[in-house]
Amino acid sequence: MWGCVPPEPPQPPQPPVDVSKQLAAMEECIARAQGAINAAAAAGISAGALAPASSSIADIQDALDEATKLAQQGKQQEAAERATQGLAECEKIASMVAKIPSRAGKRIRE
């Protein structure tokens, strides 16, 4: 049979992912980032300087809600992927927020 391609073997099932640990890590990251924003605001950092981080945290909270919903629907792999993406984004935001007071301090000294 010329031109026929044998069917690909089925993919082995993915090992179960402990989504609950990822969701808990996202919750902790969101709380950490929000705490850093609150501390920066209390230290006198303008709301304008904090707005991008605050908006991003809201997006990450939405991602957490979406991942939680997927997990509840039994879509563990999709939930794990969404949680992994959200956690990576949250870590970026937490790092960005941590740098805000030092950048603001440099501007004040200039």
PADREN-827022 format. One record per residue (C-alpha): residue in one letter; x, y, z. Coordinates in steps of 0.05 Angstrom, whole numbers, plus 32768, in hexadecimal, padded with zeros to 4 digits. Layout:
<nodes>
AXYZ
...
</nodes>
This chain:
<nodes>
M800080008000
W8026803B7FE6
G801A807E8007
C7FF880638045
V801480788086
P800B804B80C2
P7FE4806B80FA
E800C80888132
P800A80618172
P7FDF808081A8
Q800280AE81D8
P800D8091821D
P7FE280B28251
Q800480EB8276
P801380DD82BF
P7FE280FF82EE
V7FF881448302
D7FED815D8348
V7FC7819B8333
S7FB481AC837A
K7FFD81BB838B
Q800381E9834E
L7FC2820D8361
A7FDB821683A8
A801D8232838E
M7FF682638362
E7FCD8279839D
E800C828583C6
C802D82AB838D
I7FF082D78384
A7FEE82E683CE
R803982F583CF
A803483248393
Q7FF6834683AF
G801A834F83F2
A8055836F83CF
I8027839E83AA
N800583B183EB
A804883BD840C
A806083E783D2
A8020841183D5
A8028841A8420
A807084318413
G8056846883E6
I805E844983A1
S802A84678373
A7FEE8440835C
G8003844E8314
A8045842A831F
L802083EF833E
A7FE783EC830C
P800883BC82DA
A8019838A8310
S7FD38390832F
S7FB3838382EC
S7FE0834882E0
I7FCF832A8323
A7F86832F8311
D7F95830982D1
I7FBB82D382F8
Q7F8082CD8328
D7F5482C182EC
A7F85828B82D5
L7F82826B831A
D7F36826B8317
E7F37824C82D2
A7F69821682E6
T7F4082068324
K7F0181FF82F9
L7F2581D282C8
A7F3E81A68301
Q7EF881A1831D
Q7EDF818B82D8
G7F13815382D9
K7F3E817382A4
Q7F7E816A82CC
Q7FAF81728292
E7F9081B3827A
A7F8C81CC82C2
A7FD581BB82CD
E7FEA81DF828E
R7FC2821D82A0
A7FDD821C82E7
T8025821582CE
Q801C825182A0
G7FFA827A82D6
L8030826A8309
A8068827E82D9
E804482BF82CB
C803982CB8315
E808382C18325
K809482F682F0
I80628326830F
A807B83198356
S80C28327833E
M80AB8367831B
V8086837F8359
A80C383718385
K80EC83A18358
I80BA83DA835B
P80D183F8839E
S811A83F88389
R810A84198346
A80E0844D8369
G8118845A839B
K814984668362
R811A84998344
I811384BD8386
R815F84C1838F
E816A84DC8349
</nodes>
